[in-house]
């Protein structure tokens, strides 16, 4: 029995697929050997507060600069106004993968622009 010849489209699809698989494998191997075993290192960056109906929302960016994933990351932002009022906002991130960024929001009743915000990581786990 004679095998049918492949046409140019089949060879093109095969070549593209082969290149994609090899590039993916190369990136995975490169990451495996280039990453160190640094523990999670979450860093917080606060955005500009936005006024909403009855509250103020502040965007929060959390970046993990470490080479390990952090789980159950607890983020807190304390607000101290010039009038002496204080309140806190917090949220949890289930996972913060290595070298990645996640975003969340905290809300306050008082205007954060008229006070000082102090962000901090309350804690996290190593999965």
C-alpha positions in Angstrom: 0.0 0.0 0.0 1.3 3.4 -1.0 1.4 6.2 1.7 -0.1 9.5 0.6 2.3 12.4 0.3 2.0 15.3 2.6 1.3 18.7 1.0 3.0 22.0 1.9 0.3 23.0 4.4 0.8 19.9 6.5 4.6 20.4 6.5 4.1 24.1 7.5 1.8 23.3 10.4 4.2 20.6 11.5 7.2 23.0 11.4 5.3 25.7 13.4 4.2 23.2 16.0 7.7 21.8 16.4 9.1 25.3 16.9 6.5 26.1 19.5 7.1 22.9 21.4 10.9 23.4 21.4 10.6 27.1 22.4 8.3 26.2 25.3 10.6 23.4 26.5 13.6 25.7 26.2 11.9 28.4 28.3 11.0 25.9 31.0 14.6 24.5 31.1 16.1 28.0 31.3 13.8 29.0 34.2 14.6 25.8 36.1 18.3 26.5 36.0 18.2 30.3 36.4 16.0 30.6 39.4 17.5 30.6 42.8 15.8 29.3 45.9 15.0 32.7 47.4 12.0 32.8 49.9 8.9 34.8 49.0 9.5 38.6 49.2 6.1 40.4 48.9 6.3 44.2 48.4 3.4 46.7 48.5 2.7 49.7 46.3 -0.3 51.9 46.9 -2.2 53.7 44.2 -4.2 56.9 44.1 -7.4 56.9 46.2 -10.7 57.1 44.4 -13.9 58.6 45.8 -17.0 56.5 45.6 -20.5 56.9 47.1 -19.9 56.8 50.8 -16.3 55.5 50.8 -12.8 55.8 49.3 -11.1 53.0 47.5 -7.3 52.6 47.3 -5.7 50.2 44.7 -3.0 48.1 46.2 -0.3 46.2 44.1 1.5 43.3 45.8 4.6 42.1 44.0 6.5 38.9 45.0 10.2 39.5 44.2 11.2 36.1 45.6 11.7 32.8 43.8 9.0 30.9 45.8 5.3 31.2 45.9 3.6 32.7 48.9 0.1 31.5 50.0 -2.5 33.2 52.1 -0.9 36.6 51.9 -2.6 39.0 54.3 -2.3 42.7 53.4 -3.2 45.5 55.7 -3.3 49.3 55.1 -3.6 51.6 58.1 -4.9 55.1 57.6 -4.2 57.9 60.1 -5.9 61.2 59.3 -4.8 64.6 60.4 -7.8 64.8 62.8 -6.5 61.8 64.7 -8.9 59.3 63.2 -7.5 55.8 62.3 -8.9 52.9 60.4 -7.6 49.9 58.6 -8.4 48.0 55.4 -7.2 44.6 54.6 -7.5 41.7 52.1 -6.1 38.3 51.5 -4.4 36.9 48.4 -4.8 33.1 48.1 -1.6 32.8 46.1 1.2 35.1 45.1 3.3 33.2 42.6 7.1 33.8 42.3 8.1 37.0 40.5 4.4 38.0 39.9 2.1 40.9 40.8 -1.5 40.8 42.1 -3.8 43.7 42.7 -6.5 44.4 45.3 -8.4 47.3 46.8 -8.9 48.5 50.4 -11.7 50.9 51.3 -11.9 53.6 53.9 -14.7 55.9 55.2 -12.2 58.8 55.6 -10.4 60.4 52.7 -6.9 58.9 52.5 -5.6 62.0 50.7 -6.0 63.9 54.0 -3.9 61.5 56.0 -1.1 59.0 55.9 -1.4 55.4 54.8 0.9 52.7 56.0 0.8 49.4 54.2 2.2 46.1 55.6 2.1 42.4 55.1 0.6 40.7 58.1 1.8 37.3 57.1 1.9 34.5 54.5 2.6 30.8 54.1 5.0 28.8 52.0 2.8 26.2 50.2 
